[in-house]
């Protein structure tokens, strides 16, 4: 069973990844091809975070799984936006 603290720390990590990815998305909209490496890194971080979330969800209670599910939706939405912007 995942501890409350481990879930909270993971959710904070998710928010950090989202913040970084949104920054890269905004920069990509402005600069087109100039920050391709950082943009790709942000996409990889999102994918890894989604994978880690799925793994963590296996050892959570129902309330924690609901929190993780909402976070997964945010992560996947941003992934989709970045793919659509991807050149």
WOBELJO-V379285 format. One record per residue. N is the residue number from 1. RES is the residue in one letter. PSI is psi in whole degrees, -180 to 180 (999 if undefined). NEAR is the number of other C-alpha atoms within 10 Angstrom. D_FIRST is the distance of its C-alpha to the first C-alpha in Angstrom with 2 decimals. Layout:
BEGIN
N_RES_PSI_NEAR_D_FIRST ; N_RES_PSI_NEAR_D_FIRST
END
This chain:
BEGIN
1_X_132_9_0.00 ; 2_X_140_13_3.79 ; 3_X_158_12_6.40 ; 4_X_-41_12_9.38 ; 5_X_-42_9_11.58 ; 6_X_-38_11_10.17 ; 7_X_-43_19_10.43 ; 8_X_-42_14_13.81 ; 9_X_-40_12_14.99 ; 10_X_-42_17_14.35 ; 11_X_-37_18_16.19 ; 12_X_-41_12_18.91 ; 13_X_-40_13_19.26 ; 14_X_-44_23_19.69 ; 15_X_-36_15_22.35 ; 16_X_-43_12_24.07 ; 17_X_-43_18_24.27 ; 18_X_-44_22_25.62 ; 19_X_-46_13_28.14 ; 20_X_-45_18_29.34 ; 21_X_-39_25_29.65 ; 22_X_-38_18_31.57 ; 23_X_-44_14_33.89 ; 24_X_-37_22_34.59 ; 25_X_-46_23_35.17 ; 26_X_-44_13_37.65 ; 27_X_-40_17_39.39 ; 28_X_-36_20_39.67 ; 29_X_-36_12_41.31 ; 30_X_-43_11_43.85 ; 31_X_-5_11_44.52 ; 32_X_-104_14_44.12 ; 33_X_2_13_43.94 ; 34_X_-24_11_43.89 ; 35_X_41_14_40.21 ; 36_X_-39_16_39.08 ; 37_X_-48_11_37.09 ; 38_X_-38_17_34.99 ; 39_X_-46_23_34.58 ; 40_X_-41_15_33.36 ; 41_X_-41_14_30.95 ; 42_X_-41_23_29.52 ; 43_X_-41_24_29.13 ; 44_X_-40_14_27.36 ; 45_X_-41_18_24.97 ; 46_X_-46_22_24.19 ; 47_X_-44_15_23.62 ; 48_X_-39_12_21.33 ; 49_X_-41_20_19.28 ; 50_X_-42_21_19.06 ; 51_X_-43_12_17.95 ; 52_X_-38_13_15.24 ; 53_X_-46_20_14.10 ; 54_X_-40_15_14.02 ; 55_X_-45_11_11.92 ; 56_X_-37_18_9.28 ; 57_X_-25_19_9.53 ; 58_X_-25_11_8.51 ; 59_X_24_13_4.72 ; 60_X_160_17_5.57 ; 61_X_178_13_7.28 ; 62_X_-43_10_11.05 ; 63_X_-43_9_12.27 ; 64_X_-40_17_10.29 ; 65_X_-37_18_11.38 ; 66_X_-43_13_14.81 ; 67_X_-45_14_15.01 ; 68_X_-36_23_14.21 ; 69_X_-45_15_16.69 ; 70_X_-40_10_19.34 ; 71_X_-40_18_18.95 ; 72_X_-40_20_19.27 ; 73_X_-41_12_22.44 ; 74_X_-45_16_23.84 ; 75_X_-46_20_23.25 ; 76_X_-35_14_24.80 ; 77_X_-45_12_27.67 ; 78_X_-39_18_28.54 ; 79_X_-46_22_28.36 ; 80_X_-43_13_30.80 ; 81_X_-41_12_33.09 ; 82_X_-36_22_33.26 ; 83_X_-43_11_34.08 ; 84_X_-32_9_36.81 ; 85_X_-26_12_38.27 ; 86_X_141_16_38.00 ; 87_X_999_9_41.41
END
